[in-house]
C-alpha cells in the first residue's frame, strides 16, 4: 500500500488529514494536527558558537531538510489516507473517538498490558507515537473495516483446516529449490543416486538462501498452508522417512520454482481435540478474513482514484489504464 501505510493490517501512514468525531457528539472533533499552532519557520532551533563564530539553524532549514529526505514517502502515505477519507465521505462513514480508544484498549488487552504501557511499547519498539498510532494506524483500520462491511463467515471446513495446519503433525524435511527445470532434473538424478548427499546438494545448488545455509533444512511442513504450496504439502506427507520426492513445480506471480524434498521425519500433533482450541481458531480466522476484505476494499478504492502527484510527477489514472487495455475499434 506504500510508505508506512502497511503498518496496520488495513493500511496506515504518517498522514495528516483525518478528523475523528467525538463519541456521542454531533460535531466532529478537530483533528490533532489541525489543533496544533502553526509553527514559526523563522524560529531558531539550534545555535552553535565557537569563539567569535556562530551559526543558527532555523525551523525552516529543518523543514526543508526533512522534506528533501522524507517528503515523497510521507506524501505517498498521505495520499493513501486521503483516498480512504474520500471514500468514507462518499459513503457517510465515520469513526468515533470512542471507537478508536476502544480499539487501542483492545490491542493492549491482547498483550495483557494496560493502555499506557502498550503505547510506550509502541513508541520505544516501533517508533510510533500515541497520536500516530491512533490517527495513522487505528483510524484507517476501523474506517476500512466499515467500508468493507465485513460480515465474514467462518465455515466448519475453515476451522478444520486451520486446526490441522496449526496443531496437526508436520513433516520435517530438507529442500532444494531451483528456477530451472533442466537444472532441477540434473540435481534430482544426483540426489536419487546418493540420498546421503542431499544436504550438500542443497548447499551447493539451491537458490533458497535461507535453507541452503542449513543444508536444505526448512521449517516443518503443515497441511493447508496455502493454495500455492498445496501440491508440495501433499507430496511431503505422502513420502516415507528418508525418501526423496519428485520435482514439484510451484507457481507464484511472476516466477516459477522447482522443488525437491527429502523427508526426514514427522512431528507429533500439538493438540488432538478440536474443541479445546476452537474459540481461538475461530477468532483468528475471522480476523484474517476481515483483513483480507479490508485489503480488497482498499485496492478497489485506490484503483478508482485519480492521483496527480506533483512532487514525483506521477499520475495514476485508472480511466487511462482501462482505456489502454481496451482493443482499438475501427
N, C-alpha and C positions, 0 to 999 in steps of 0.2 A: 504493500500500500504506500510505500515511500516514506523516507525520512524516519522519524521515530514513531510514525503512525502505528506501527505494529507492536508497540509496547503493550497495548491491551489486545486481547484476542480479537476484539471487534475493530481495532484500529484507532490510534490516537496520535497526538503530536504536540509539539510546543507551539500551539496556535492560539490566537487571542481574539476570538470573535464571538464566542457563545455566551449568551446570558442564561442563567438558571433562574427559575421562578421561586419565590418564597413559598414554602409549604402553606397551604390553606389561605393564600392571599391572592387577590386578583391581579395586582400589578406585578410585572416581572422585576426581579431584583437587578440592580446594576451589576454587570459583570465585574469581577475583581479588577481586571486590567483597566476598565473604564473608570473605576473609582479612584485609581491612583492619580496623584497630581502629575501634571506634565513636567517632565524633567527640564532643568535649565541646562541647555547644551554648552553654555559657557562656563559652567561650574568647574572649578579646579578640583580634580580628584586626587592628584598627587603632585608634590613639589619636591624637587631634588636640589641640593645645594652642595657645592664643592668650592670652598673659598669664596671668591667673588663671582663664581659662575653658578647659575641656577637654571632650572628647567621645570616647566609646568606641563602637566598632562590634563587636558580638559575632558569633560564628558563627551563632547563632540568627537574628539580623537578616538576615544574608546569605542563609541558607537560605530564610527567608520571602520575601525579595525575588526570589530565583531561582525559587522555587515559583510565585509570582504571575506571573512573566514567562514561564516555560517549562514549568510543571507539566503543562499539558494536552497539549503536544506530546510531552514525554518519556513521559508515561503512555500515550499512544496507541502510541508505539513499543514500550514495554514490553509492552503488550497483544499486539501483533503477534508479538513474540518469544516470549512465553509461549504463544501459540497454537501456534507451531512446536514448542516444548518439550513440550507435552502430546501432540501428535501423535507425536513421537519416543518418548515414554514408552509410548504405546499400541502402537506397532509394534516396540518393543525396539530402536530405532535409537540409535546413539551415534556421536559424533565424537571421535576421539582427539586428544590434544595434538600427536602426531607428524603427523597428517593436516593439522591447522591450520598447523603450521610448514612442512610441505611446500608447502601452497598459498601461503603468504606468500613462500616462496622462488621458487615458480613465477612469481608476479607480478613479483618483482624481476628474474628472468631475462628475462621478456618485454620489459622496458625496458632490458635489458643493464646493470643496476647490481647492486651487492651488496645484501644484505638491509638492512643498517644504513642505507645511502643511500636505499633505497626507502622505509623507514619515516620517515626525516627528510623526504623529499619529501612524503609524505602529510600529515605534521604541519604543514609550513610552507605547502603549497599548498592543502590541503583541510581543515586544522584538525581532523585525525583523529589521535589519539594511537595509539601502538602497541597499547595494551590495547584501545582502542575498535576498531581495525582487526581484531584477532584475534577479539575476542568479539562485536562488533556487526556485522562485515562478513563475515569468513571463516566463522565458526561457522554462522550461519544459511544461508549459501550452500551449504556442504557438507551440512548437515542436510537441506535441502530437496532437494538432488540425490539423496540416499539415499532420501528419502521418495518422490520421483518415480520411482525405479528407472529412471533414464534410460538405457535401451538404445536409442539413436536410430539410425536408418538414413539414410544419405546416398545417394540414388539417382543413377545416371548423369544423369538429367534434371535433378536439382537442381544437379549440378556444371556441366552445360552452360549452364543458365540463369544461374547465378552468374558464369560466365566471360563470357558476353555482357554481363551487367549491369555488371560491374566493368571489363572490359578491352575490350569491344566499342566500336564507334563510337557517338557520342552526338549528338543533334540540338541545335543551337544555335537558340534561339527567344526571342520575346517573347510575353508573355501578358497578356490582360485577363480578370479574374475578377469575376463579379457573383453576387449571391444572388437575382436576379430574372430570370425568363426573358424577360419583356417588355422589360426594360432591355437584356438581352443581345442580343435581336433588333435593337433600335434601334442599338446600338453596332456590331453585326456589319454592318449595312447601311452605316453610315458608313465602317467600316474597309475594306469591299469596294470602295466607291466611291473611296476615297483611301488606298491601302495605305501611302503615304509618311507619313501622319498617324497610323499605328498607335501610335507611341511617345507622342504627345501624348494620344491617346485613353486609353491605359493610365494615363498620369499623372493625367488628369482624372476617370476613371471606375472604374478597377479598385479593388476592395476589398482586394486583397492588398498590405499595407503594405510588405512587403519589396521587391517588384518594381516597384510603381508609382513609387517614388522613383528607379528606374533606367530609367524609360520602358518598363517591362514586361519588361526583361531578366531571365531566370531561369537557374538552373544548367542545364547541358546535360541533356537528357532521355535516359535509357537505357532499353533494353527490360528487361522483367521486374522493374521497380522494386517494384510492389506490385499486389495484385488490384484495389485501388480506382482505380489510375491506368492500368490495362491498356489501356482504350479510348483514353485520351489519348496513351499511348505509340504505339499502333497508328496513330492519326491523324497524329502528328508525323512518323513515319518514312515515311508514305505521301505527305506533302506534297513539293512541289518547292521549291527555294530561292526565297524571295520570295512564296510562296503563302500565303494565309490560309485557315485551317481553317473548317469549320462550327462550330456551337455544340456543345460537348461537355459533357454533364452528369456531374458527379462526385457520388457519393452517399457521404457519411460519416455515422457515427452522429449523429443529431440535427440534421443540416443538409444542404442541397443547395447545390452550387456549379455555376455555368455558366462555361465557359472558352472563350476564343477564342485561337488560336495564330497567330503569324506565323513561319514557318520562315526562318532566316537562314543556315543552313549546317549542316555536319556535321563532327565531329572525326574524326581518324584513330584506328584501333584502337590501344590501348596495348600489346597483345600479340596475336600471331597464332597461337601454338601452345599449346593447352590443357595439354599435358604439362609445359610449363615452369612452370606455376603450379598444377597440380592438387593437390599436397600442401597448399599454403597455403589453397586454396579449400575443400578437404575439412575441414580443421581449423576454419576459420571457420564453415562450415555446421553442423558437429557442435556447436560451442559455441552457435551461435544456436538450434538445435533443443533443446539441453539447457535453455537459459534459458527458452524458450517452455514446455517441460514443467514446469520449476520454478515459473514464474509460475502455470501452470494448477493445480498441486497446492496452492500456497499459497491460491489463490482457493477451491478446494474445501474446504480445512481451515477457512479463515475463515468460509465460508458455512454451515458446520455447527456453529460455536461460538457459544454464548450468552454475550454480554458485557454485564455491568452496569457502566457507567462512572459511578461515584458522584460523580466530580469534575465532569463535564459534565452529568450527569443523563440521559445517553443509554443506551438499552437496545437491543442488537442481538440479536434472537431469530429465527433462520431458521424456527423452527416457526410462530411467529406470522405471519411473512410468507407462508409456504406456505399456511397456513390461510386467510389473507385472499384469496389468489388462487383458492382452490377455489370452484366455484359452490355457492350455497346449495341445500340439499335440503329437501324438504317431507316 
